[in-house]
Amino acid sequence: TLLPRLAADPVTGRLYESYTLTKDSTVDPGSHDLLIAFQARHDSIWIPPVTVSGRRCHGARMALGPDQDIVLVWKDMANMNRNMIKGCRSSDGGRSFGAPFTIGDAFDHYQVGSGYMGGPEPGPAPPCSSPFVTNYPSLAVDRSHGPRRGTIYVVWTNSIRGSVPPAVGSHAEQEPNNTPATATPVELGEDISGSCPA
């Protein structure tokens, strides 16, 4: 398994886990399929895992909704020319999930200065998928009692289309910068560089 994520329901005390399951492909001999799987622990017993995605998916994130519902999102890479961010929801404690729904396109490109899949667009931009910058979605669900209760919020990185405009300024910063007194303010459009002390 890859990228396991845990969540605990504060009301029921149930424990939930989502992860990427790797298994030998039955379609492409010699390769592996990546499936999004989910397990729930009810009354100290883990129920059997449920597979919720197609065979080329990765980077699952999970959030609990306001009514003990469970929302999963992930990147679907089944179509190499058009990666998608998809999701699904369970309303029975993770025993089953509804049909996956599409949230949006995920435009990756893997090398600085090259367009998407070698083409002229979107480039140039920093790589959106590397060992250091993973392009998987982040997720939150509104659990408040306000008018947006249950609304799903999903964000992910995308490479950009067209040309990058010139920076409006630049800043250099150095770690640690984790307090208001040591943080370096950065405006949209500015370049930032920095270092970490050894």
C-alpha positions as CSV (number, residue, x, y, z in Angstrom):
1,T,0.0,0.0,0.0
2,L,1.0,3.6,-0.7
3,L,0.1,7.0,0.9
4,P,-2.1,5.7,3.7
5,R,-4.3,8.3,5.4
6,L,-6.2,7.9,8.7
7,A,-9.2,9.8,10.0
8,A,-11.3,9.3,13.2
9,D,-15.0,10.2,13.5
10,P,-15.3,12.2,16.7
11,V,-19.0,11.3,17.0
12,T,-18.9,7.5,16.4
13,G,-15.3,6.8,17.3
14,R,-14.8,4.9,14.1
15,L,-11.4,4.8,12.4
16,Y,-11.1,5.2,8.6
17,E,-8.1,4.6,6.3
18,S,-7.7,5.4,2.6
19,Y,-4.7,4.3,0.6
20,T,-3.4,3.4,-2.8
21,L,-3.4,-0.3,-3.4
22,T,-0.8,-1.8,-5.8
23,K,-1.4,-5.1,-7.4
24,D,-0.3,-7.0,-10.5
25,S,-2.2,-5.8,-13.6
26,T,-4.5,-8.2,-15.3
27,V,-4.6,-5.9,-18.3
28,D,-0.9,-5.0,-18.8
29,P,1.2,-8.1,-17.8
30,G,4.4,-7.1,-16.0
31,S,3.0,-3.8,-14.7
32,H,1.0,-2.8,-11.7
33,D,-2.4,-1.3,-11.2
34,L,-2.9,1.5,-8.7
35,L,-6.3,1.5,-7.0
36,I,-7.8,3.7,-4.4
37,A,-9.0,1.5,-1.5
38,F,-10.8,2.3,1.8
39,Q,-11.2,0.5,5.1
40,A,-13.2,1.3,8.2
41,R,-12.9,0.0,11.7
42,H,-16.3,-0.6,13.4
43,D,-16.3,-1.9,17.0
44,S,-12.6,-2.9,16.9
45,I,-13.1,-4.9,13.7
46,W,-11.7,-3.8,10.3
47,I,-14.3,-4.4,7.7
48,P,-13.0,-5.7,4.3
49,P,-11.5,-3.0,2.1
50,V,-13.6,-1.4,-0.6
51,T,-12.0,-0.4,-4.0
52,V,-13.5,2.9,-5.1
53,S,-11.5,3.8,-8.3
54,G,-10.3,2.6,-11.6
55,R,-6.9,1.0,-12.2
56,R,-4.6,4.0,-12.6
57,C,-5.3,6.3,-9.6
58,H,-3.2,7.6,-6.8
59,G,-3.0,10.2,-4.0
60,A,-6.3,9.7,-2.2
61,R,-7.3,12.2,0.4
62,M,-10.2,11.8,2.8
63,A,-12.5,14.1,4.8
64,L,-15.5,13.5,7.1
65,G,-18.7,15.3,6.3
66,P,-21.1,16.8,8.9
67,D,-23.4,13.8,9.0
68,Q,-20.9,11.0,9.4
69,D,-20.5,10.8,5.6
70,I,-17.0,10.1,4.1
71,V,-15.6,11.9,1.1
72,L,-12.6,10.6,-0.9
73,V,-10.8,12.5,-3.7
74,W,-7.8,11.3,-5.8
75,K,-6.0,11.8,-9.1
76,D,-7.2,9.5,-11.9
77,M,-4.4,8.9,-14.5
78,A,-6.3,6.4,-16.7
79,N,-6.0,8.8,-19.7
80,M,-2.4,9.9,-19.9
81,N,-3.4,12.9,-22.0
82,R,-6.0,14.1,-19.5
83,N,-5.5,13.4,-15.8
84,M,-8.6,14.1,-13.7
85,I,-9.4,14.8,-10.1
86,K,-12.2,12.5,-9.0
87,G,-14.1,11.8,-5.9
88,C,-16.8,9.7,-4.3
89,R,-18.9,9.7,-1.1
90,S,-20.1,7.1,1.4
91,S,-23.1,7.6,3.6
92,D,-23.0,4.2,5.4
93,G,-19.7,4.4,7.3
94,G,-17.5,3.2,4.4
95,R,-19.3,-0.1,3.7
96,S,-20.1,1.2,0.2
97,F,-19.4,4.3,-2.0
98,G,-21.5,6.1,-4.6
99,A,-20.3,6.3,-8.2
100,P,-17.1,8.4,-8.7
101,F,-17.7,12.0,-9.8
102,T,-15.3,14.2,-11.7
103,I,-14.1,17.4,-10.0
104,G,-11.8,18.8,-12.7
105,D,-8.7,18.4,-14.9
106,A,-5.3,18.0,-13.5
107,F,-2.7,19.5,-15.9
108,D,0.7,18.1,-15.0
109,H,3.9,18.6,-16.7
110,Y,7.1,17.0,-15.5
111,Q,10.0,19.2,-16.6
112,V,10.7,22.8,-16.3
113,G,10.4,24.6,-19.6
114,S,8.5,21.8,-21.4
115,G,4.9,21.8,-22.4
116,Y,2.3,19.3,-21.3
117,M,3.3,15.8,-22.7
118,G,5.9,17.5,-24.8
119,G,3.6,19.9,-26.5
120,P,3.8,23.8,-26.6
121,E,1.2,24.2,-23.9
122,P,1.0,24.9,-21.0
123,G,4.8,25.6,-20.2
124,P,6.9,27.0,-18.9
125,A,6.3,26.4,-15.2
126,P,7.7,24.5,-12.3
127,P,7.2,20.8,-12.4
128,C,3.9,19.7,-10.8
129,S,4.9,16.1,-10.2
130,S,8.2,15.1,-8.8
131,P,9.6,13.4,-5.8
132,F,9.5,16.7,-4.0
133,V,6.3,18.3,-5.5
134,T,3.4,15.8,-5.6
135,N,0.3,16.8,-7.5
136,Y,-2.4,15.2,-5.4
137,P,-5.5,16.9,-4.2
138,S,-6.2,18.4,-0.8
139,L,-9.7,18.2,0.6
140,A,-12.0,19.8,3.2
141,V,-15.7,19.5,3.9
142,D,-17.7,22.2,5.6
143,R,-19.0,20.7,8.9
144,S,-20.5,23.9,10.2
145,H,-24.2,24.6,10.7
146,G,-24.0,27.5,8.2
147,P,-25.5,27.7,4.7
148,R,-22.5,25.9,3.1
149,R,-22.8,22.8,5.4
150,G,-21.6,19.7,3.5
151,T,-19.9,21.7,0.7
152,I,-16.8,19.9,-0.6
153,Y,-13.6,22.0,-1.2
154,V,-10.8,20.5,-3.3
155,V,-7.5,22.1,-4.4
156,W,-4.6,20.8,-6.4
157,T,-1.7,22.2,-8.4
158,N,-1.9,22.7,-12.1
159,S,0.6,23.7,-14.6
160,I,-0.2,27.0,-16.3
161,R,-1.1,27.8,-19.9
162,G,0.7,30.5,-21.8
163,S,3.7,32.4,-20.7
164,V,4.8,33.2,-17.2
165,P,4.7,37.0,-16.7
166,P,7.8,38.6,-15.3
167,A,8.1,38.6,-11.6
168,V,7.0,41.8,-9.9
169,G,9.7,41.5,-7.3
170,S,11.8,38.9,-5.4
171,H,12.6,37.9,-1.8
172,A,15.2,35.8,-0.2
173,E,14.4,34.0,3.0
174,Q,15.9,31.5,5.4
175,E,14.5,28.9,7.7
176,P,13.2,28.8,10.3
177,N,10.4,31.1,9.3
178,N,7.5,29.5,11.2
179,T,6.4,32.5,13.3
180,P,5.0,35.9,12.4
181,A,8.2,37.5,13.5
182,T,10.4,35.4,11.2
183,A,8.1,34.8,8.3
184,T,8.9,36.5,5.0
185,P,5.9,38.2,3.4
186,V,5.5,37.4,-0.3
187,E,3.1,38.9,-2.7
188,L,1.5,37.2,-5.7
189,G,3.8,37.4,-8.7
190,E,7.0,37.6,-6.7
191,D,9.9,35.1,-6.9
192,I,11.2,33.6,-3.7
193,S,14.4,31.9,-3.0
194,G,15.8,30.6,0.2
195,S,17.8,28.1,2.2
196,C,17.7,25.9,5.2
197,P,20.5,25.9,7.7
198,A,22.6,22.7,7.8
